[in-house]
């Protein structure tokens, strides 16, 4: 979600269409994961055999998501935020020679995004909000904006290694302290497996009761999760996870990788290496969970360790494929449909939450827990279809999405011109 300098109607189109399309793809991928989070109890997300009769189909969709989408699309979205930071700063310097004003606008931009995150998480019930983390961690990007790409990548890799080591340590200590239960979990004839499943079912029923109730009950139930996400989780997980991807995004933008400036051979190799490494690492994780009947207490901590490295490689695989599609001319044909979604990323991201809450929760239509994982695909397609059409139509008449306009107006300290005159291109959002 970039937010560079304002344009007037006579200004040339300075958009980077490839970034818009890639952001739109990332946003769609995030909702592929989030529609499951909104539509199913927490236990059913990590235990695909818990709800519904189409067991094989649900497990297949779960495996596809875990290998190719989960973490990777969120990583891609974070990566693009890092790139957008450089875009904003580069154009802000062109718009104003006053260095203090550039800094003021940048940090006002981050603080505004942080405020959006608070509203999104608490008021709109988007408990797994990304905006708060982006606003907070974005403040740390300014001091490193001039670092070399190699330095940014090196720092990011250190952050990923620390994150994966922390995850491994937590899992390993838990298993050491619970070795007897682990052995029972691995024994197909043990009653303990049924006890673990029964506990999950109890949590499952609790979620059904909560999210099929009214707004206030859901609001109160989510507060502890949101507070943890925006406090302790921020400094034990998100700082390394999200922050590392932001630094990678800055590096890849400096290297011209995100915008198709490298050779076709480069992107094909990047895709092959990324998918091979990421697929192997995430594939092993999925197999391990399937092998132990989705019992987290029984999984091997060594096999679950390289999560961030695996999702980074899968993200790079997606970027390699995207770059190759640029060379083949495919992205140019998709741009009229996907670029508007990326230009209105903030509006569409929050819009996905609003539509999901209204459809699934008890304060809306109340479909929470009634659809199997594979049936949620239809909800996903409906919401994405609405956002593609509405983004195209909206940007035909207006220069920014509604929330992008508010974000820019606060960032620049004045109301930005919203409407477009006929024949002018939409300003970057």
N, C-alpha and C positions, 0 to 999 in steps of 0.2 A: 504494500500500500504506500505508494510514493506520494509526495505532496510538494512539488516544486513551486517555483515562482508563479505569480498570477500572469495570465495572458490577457491581452485585449483581443477584440474580434479580428483585428488586422494582423495579428501575430501569426507566424507560420506554425504548422503542426509539428511540435517538437516531441511528440509522443514516441516512445519506444514500443512498437506494437508487439514485438516478441515478448517483452516483459509483461505486457497486459495479458496476452494469451496464456503465458505460463502461470501467471497469478490466477487467472480464471480456472485453469486446469487444477491447480493446487486447491482452490476453494471448493471445487466440485468433489475432489478426492477427500477433503476433510469431512464433507457432509456424508459421504459414503460410510464413514466410520461413525459420525455423530448421530445419524438416523437410527443406528442400532442402540446407541447410548440413550437417546431420547425415548425410543419405542419399547425397550426391553428392560427388565430388572437387571441389576448389576451382575448377578450370578449368571444370567443367561448370556451375557456378553462374552465372558471367559469360559463358559461351559455350554457349548452350542447344542449339546444333546439334552439339555434340561427342559427345553420348551418346544413343543410341536412334534408332529409325526414324521415330517420329511427329514429324517435324521441325516441321511447321506448328503442331501442337498444343502442342509444347514451347515454341516461340517465342511463341505466343499467351499461354500462361501466364506466361512470363517477362515479356512486355510488360505484362500486367495487373498483375503483382506490382511491377514497377519504377515504374509510374505511380501506382497506388492504394495499395500496401501498404508496400513497402520504404521505410524511413525514416519514413513517416507513422505507422505503428502503434508503432514504437519511440519516435517523438516524442510520441505520445499517452500512452504509458506513462510517459515522463519528465515530461510535463506534469502528469499526475495525481499523480506523486510530489510535485511542488511544491505542488499543491493540498492533498495529504494532510499536508504539513508544517504548513500553517496550521490544518487541522482538529485535528491533534495538539496544537499549541501552545494553541489556543483552549480545548480541553477540559482540557488539563493545568492551565491557570490556574484553571479552575472547580473542579478536583479538589483543588488545593493553592494556598494563598495564599503559600507560601514560594517566592520567585522563584529562589533557588539550587537548590531541589529540581527545579523545572521545567527549568532549564538542565541540571542533572545528568542528568535523564531523557532530555532531547532528545539530548544528545551520546552518552549510553550507547546510545540507539537507533541513532544513526548508526554508532557503532563496532561494534555487534553486526551490523549489516547488512554492514559492510565485512568482518567475519570470515566471515559467510555466503558472501560473494562469493569469498573465498580458497578456502574448502572447495569451493564449486561449481565454480570454474574449475580448480583443481589436482587435487583428489581425485575429483570426479565427472565430470571431463573436459568441462565446459562452457566451452570456451576463449573464447567470445564473450560472456562473462558481463557483465551490467549491474549487478549488486548492488554490486560493489566501487566502481564509479564513483558509484552513488547514495549509498553510505555516505560516501564521501570528499567529494563535492560537496555533499551535504546539510549538511555542517558550515558551508558558506559561506552557506546560506540564512538561518540564524538572525539575523545582523546586518541583513538587509534585509527582515525579516518585516513591518515597519511602513511600508515604502515605499509610496507611492501606486501604483495600478495603472499609471498612465501612465509613471511612472518605471521600474517593472519592465520594461514593454514596451520602453521606449527602450534600457535597458541590454541587453536580450536581442537587439534588432535590431543593436546595435553588435557583439555577440559573433558573430552570424550573418554579418555582413558581413566581419568579420576572418577567420572560418573559411573562407568561400567565397573570399576573396582569397588566403589561404594555399594552398588547393587549386589555384586557378588558377595561382599563381606556380610551384608545384611542377610542374604539368603543362606549363606554358609553357616553363620552363627546360629540362625534359627534352626537349621537342620541338625547342627551339632547338639543343640540343647533339646532337640526333639527326635533323637536318633531312633528311639524305640517306636515312636509313631511313624517315622519314615519307613522303617522295616515292615510295620503292619500295613502301611499304605501300599507297599510294593507286593504284598502277599494277596493274590487274587481270592484266597479263601478266608481272608480276615474280615471280621465284622466291622473293623475300624473304617474301611472304605465306605461302608453304608452309613456310618456315623458322620463322616465328613460330608457325604452327600446330603444327609438329613439336615446338617447345619446350614448348608448352602440353600436348601429348600426353605428353611425358616427365614433366612435373609431375603430370599426371593419373595415370599409371601408378605414380608414387612414392606418391601418396595412396592408391591402391588397395592397394598392398603394406602400407603403414603401418596403415591402419584395418581391414584384414582380419586383422591380427595380434593379439597379446595385449595385455593392459592395460598392462604395463610399457613396451612399445614405443610405444604411443599416448601414454602419460603423458610420456615423454621427448621425443617429437616435438613435443608441444604447449607445452612449457615456454617456448621462445623467443617464441612468439606471445603467450602469456599475460603474460610479463614485459614485452613491448613494450606491450601493451594497458594494463597497470597502471602504466606508468612514462612513457616518452617520449610515447606516444600520448595519455596522459591530459592532458598539458600542451600538446600541439600540436593536439589535435582535440576530445577529449571535454569539456574545460573549456568550450569555446565551443558545441559541439553539444548535449550533454546539459544543461549548465548553463543555456544559453539557453532551452531548452524548460521547464526547471523554473521559471524566472522567469516565463515566459508562463503557466504553469499557476497560479502564485500570483496573477497579475494577473486571469486569467479567473475564478478562484474569487471574488476580491474583487468582481468585477463581476457575479456571479451568472449567468454565461454557461454554466457547466458543469452547472448544476442546473435548467435550463429556466425561469429566472426572467424571461427577456426575451420579447418578443413573437414570435408566429409569423412575422411579416414579417421581423423581424431575423434569425431563423435561416435563413429561405429565402434571403435576400440573402447571408448569410454562406456558406451552402453553394454558391450559384451563383458568387460571386466566388472562393471558395477552390478549387473544382473547375476553374473556367476558368483561373485563373492557374497553379495547381499542375499541372493537366493539360497546359497548354501548355509549361511549363518542363520537366517530366519527359518529356513526349511528344517534345519536340525532342531531349532527351538519348538517348532510346531510338532514335529515328530515326537519329541520328548514329552510334550504335553499330552499328545494323543496316546502315547505308549503307557502313561500312568493314568489313563482315563480322566485327563483334565484335572488331576489332583495336584494343586500347586505345592503341597507339602512333600510330595514324593519326587518332584523333578530334580534332576542333577544340576546343582548350582553352576558347575563349570560350563555346561552347555548353554545356560541362560545368560552367561556373563557378557558376551560381546554385542549387546543389544544396540547401543549407539553406533558402534562401528558398522554393524550390519545395516542399520537404517540409513547411515550416511552413504554406504555403497549402493544401496537400492535407490536412493535419491539421485546419486550421480548417474545411475543407469537410466533413470527417467530423463535426466537432463541430456544425456547422450542421445537417447531416442528423439527427444525434442529437437536437438540440433540437427540430427540427420533429416528429420521431417522438414526443417527449414530449407535445407539444401534440395530436397525433393519437391519443394513448392507446396507441400501439404498445408503447412501452417498459414500460408498466405490465403488459402481457400477457407480455412477454418476461422481466420481472424474476425470476419464480420459477425460471427456468432459468439465467439469466446472472449474476444477482447473487451466488449462492453461489460461482461461479467467481471473481468479483472479490474476495469476502470472504476467499477462501483463495488469493490471488494468489501469495504467496511459496511456499506448498506446491506449487501447481500449476505455477509457473514452474520450480522445481527438479525437480518430477515429470516435466515434459516432457523435461528432459535425461536423467533416469534411464531413462525408457521408451525414448527414442531410442537411447541408448548400448546398452541391452540388445537392441534390435532390430537396429540397423545394424552395430555394431562387432564385431570378431573375438572380443572377450571375451564376446559375447552370441550372438545368432543369426547374425550375420555377413552381413546383407543389404546392406552398404555397396557402392554402385556397381552393384547388380544391377537396380535399378528406374529407369525413365525418369522425367523430371520429372512428367509427367502421372500416372504410377502412384503417385507419392508422395502424391497427393491422398487416396488410400484410407487411407494411414497417418495422415495429418493428421486425417481424419474419425474414425478409430478412437480416437486418443489424446484428441481433444477430447470425443468421446462418453464415454470413460471418466472424464474429469475432470468433466464436467457431472454425470453420475450420481453419482459418488463424492462430489462437493462437496455435492450436495443431501442425500444420505443422511447424510454425516458431520455436517453442521450441524443435522440434525434431532435429534441426540443430544448434540452438543458445541457449546460457545460459540465456539471458535476452531478453525482448522486446526491440525495438530500443530506445524508450524514457526512459525505465528503465535503459538501459545501459548508456545513457547520464546522467541521474540523479545520478547513482552510480559513474560514472567517475568524475563528478564535486564534489560529496560528499567526495570521497577519494583522490581527487587531482591527479589522474593518470588514464590513459585509462585502463579500465577493459578488461580482455580477453573475447571476444564475442563468438567465435565458440566453439563447443563442440566436444570432441573426442567420438568415438562410444562407447556406453555402459555406459557413465557417466550420472548422473542425473542432471537436470537443477538446477541452483543455485536459491536461494530464491530471489524474486524481491520485 
